[in-house]
Amino acid sequence: MFENFISNLASYILSISGGNIIVVSIYAGLFVALMTTLGALVAIIAHKLPEWSVDISLSFAAGVMIVASFTSLIIPGIELSGRFLPVGVGIFLGVLLIYAIDNLLPHEHLVKGYEGPRELKERLRTVWLIVFAVIIHNLPEGLAIGTSLVYNLKSGLVTAIAIGIQDFPEGTVVSLPLASIQKKRLTPIAMGALSGIAEMIMVVLGALLFSFFHGLLPYGLGLAGGAMLYVTVKEMIPEIYKREENEKLVTLGFFLGFYVMLFLDSMLG
């Protein structure tokens, strides 16, 4: 039943868009932005949620991103080019890009704390540092959707749906700490929506860029895959295990996300 719903939803979006890649990317971007915003609405009931819910949300997202990196980006890139080199170069560039952003743009992790130029730490409030951290995480996700749409519209939509599902808990990850810090509700929701809009912009930009430069698509797929892997392995996984609490639940959340993405991807045969 769920499989038919996802397939029918993807087919419906394709039909109303007329198969236009840019229109489809806008719909896909709106979907992930909406899911992130809905997740951010959890800030309204933040005081009722346990602390480990943030770790479970992050671990679910990590599971989705690990699978999507390979099944929606790296492997299709190799199949498209017929060789590994373009994708391998793209992976390296994706890692390098996020590494540079990670070190140049100041941001605050929930557990690891501040990362970025030390001289900027005192100039930015913790609220914005956390928002920057989530936006950094969302950029490769948006790029991943945009490039996978160029590779194949229907499989790209399935990727968008899967990433949109994990964007719900990611929106919660943005809103919960902000609600806790500020003791407010509206600002955390707005910041969650902002991170979703940033991801939507990357979806459309990725689709536009590689539609015009289609020959570079294997590099783009590798770049998006490498960026997602870097964020997952270097940022998210250490973050969720740092506290050394609720490890079984965190691991369960990871594999739940892993299976959800693998299931959605398997529907394409």
N, C-alpha and C positions, 0 to 999 in steps of 0.2 A: 504493500500500500504506500509506504513512504517513498519507495523507489519510483513508483508511478507518479507520485506527486512531484518529485524533483524533476523527473523527465518531462512531465507535462508543463511544469513551470518554465523550464528552459525552452521548450518548444513554443510556448505562448509568447515569451519575450522575443524570440527570433521572429515570430510571425508579425507582431505589432511593430517591430523595428524595421521590417522589410529586409532583414539581413545586413543592414548598414552597420559597419563595425563601430563607427563613432557613436551612433544612437545606442547600440547594444552596450558599449562601454559606459555611457551615461547612466543607463538603467542599472548596470552592475554596480557602478559607483554609488548611486543613490541607495541601493540595497545595503551595501556594507556600511554606508554612513548612517542609515536608519537603524541598523542592528546595533551599531556602536552607541548611538544615542539612547536606544531603548535600554541597553545595558547600564548606561550612566544613570538612568532613572532610578536604579536601585539605591542611589544615594538618599532617596526619600525615606527608605526604611533601613538606612545604614546601621542604626543603633541596635537593630534586631538581629544582625548577621554575625556569626562567629568570625574570629580573626583568621582562621584557616581557610575561609572561603576565598580569600584573595589568592592564596597559593594554589588552590584547586583550579581556579579560573585560569591562572597563568600556565599550569601544567597541561590543562586541556588544550589551550592555544598552542603550546609547544608541540603536542602530539600531532595536531592538524598541520602545523608548519613543516615538521620533519617530513611527513609523507608528501605534502604538496610540493616541497622542494624537488623531490625526485620524480614523482609520477606526473606532475603537471608542468614541470619546467626542464630539469636536467635531462631526463630520458627522452622526452619529445624533441629537445634541442639536438641531441645526438642522432635521433632518427631522421630529423629534418636535414641535417648537414651531411649525414652519412659518415661522419668521423667525429672524434672526440675534441680535437684541437680548438675549434671555435668556441665550443661550450666550456672547455677547460680555461681558456683565456677569459671568457665571460665570468666564470666563477671567481677567478682571481680578482678581476676588476670589481665584482660585487662585494667581495670581502674587503678589498682595499677602500672602496667607497664608504661603507658603513664604519669601517675602522677610523677613517678620517673624520666622518661626522661625529662619531662617538667621542673622539678626542678633542674636537674643536668646538662642539656645541655643548655648553654646560647643561647637565641634567642630574636628577637625583633619583637613585633607585630606592625602593622601599626598604631593602635590607642592606645592600652594599654601600648605600650612601652616595655622596657626591662624586661625579666624574666630569672632567672637563678642565679648562684653564683655571688654575687656582685663583688668579686675580679677579675672576668674574663671580666667584662664589658669593661674596658679600653683596654683590650688586643685584642679585636676583633672589626673589623669595622662593621658599621651598615649594610652594604651590606651582609656580611656573617651571621649576626644575623638574617636578614630577610629570607635568604636562609635556615638556620637551622630551622626556624619556619615552613616553608612550608614542608620541609622534614619530620619533626615530624608529620605534618598532613597527609602526604602521606604514612607513614609506615603502619598504620592500614588499609588503603584502599588496599594496595598491599596484606597484610595478609588476608583481607576479600575475595579478589578474589581467592587467592590460596586455602584457606580452602573451599570455596563454590564450586570450581572446583572438589575437592576431593569428596565432598558430592554428586554432580551431575554435569556431564560435561556440559550439555546443559544449565541448569539453571545458572551454574557458568559463562558460556560465556555471557549470558544475563546480569549478574551482571557486568562482565568486560566491556561490551558495555556501560551500564548505567554509570558506574564510569568513563569510558573513555570520555563520553560526558561531564561530569562535570569537567573532568581534563582539558578540553580546557579553560574554564574560570579560573581554578586554575592556569594554566600556565600563563595566563594574570595577575593574582594577583601577581605572582612572578616578572614578567618582568616590570610591570608598575612602582612600587615604585623604583626599581633599576635603571630604565631608568631616572626617575625623579631625583634621588640622584646623579647618575654618569654622566648624560648628554651624555651617550653613548648608543649604540644599541647592539653591539656584546656580551658584558658581560652579560646583562640581558637575552638574548636568551640562552647563554651557561648555565646560572644558572637554567633557566627553564628546559632545557634538563637534567641537572644533577638531579633535583628533580624527573623528570620522570623516569630516570634510577634507582634511589633509590627505587621507587615504583615497577618497573619491577623486581628488585632483590628480593623484598619481596614476589611478586607473586610466583616466582619459588621456593623460600625457603619454603614458606607456603605449596605449593603443594608437595614438596619433603618430608618435615617433616611429614605431616599427611598421606602421602601415605605409609610411612614405619611404622608409629605408628597410624594405622587406628582406634584402640580402643580409642585413645585420641581425635578423631575428634569432639565429642560433646563439649569437653573442649575447643578445638581450635576454633570452631564456636562461642562459648560464649566469648572467649577471644577477637576475632576479633570484635564481635559485641559490647562488652563493651568498647574496645579501640575507636571504631568509635563514639559511643555515648558520651564518655568523651570529645573527641576532638570537637564534634559538640556543645554540651551543654556548656562546660566550656570555650572553646576557640573561636569558630566561631560565635555563636549567640551573645555573649556579644560584640564581635568585631564589628559586622555589625550594632548594635544598639547604640553603644557608642556615636557616633557623634550626634545622635538624629536629623539627617537630612534624607530627602527622605525616611521616614519610610514606606510610602505606597508602593513605588517602591521596597524597600528591602523585604517587606512582600510578594509582588507579585512574586518576584524572588524566594523566599523560596518555595511558593506553586507551582510554575512552575516546579522546580526541584522535589518536592514531587510527582506531577502528572506524570512527565516523568518516574521516577523510578517505581511508582506504575503501570503505563501502561505497561512498559517493563516486569515487573514481572508477570502481569496478563496474558501475552501471553503463559505462561507455564500451565495455567489452574489450 
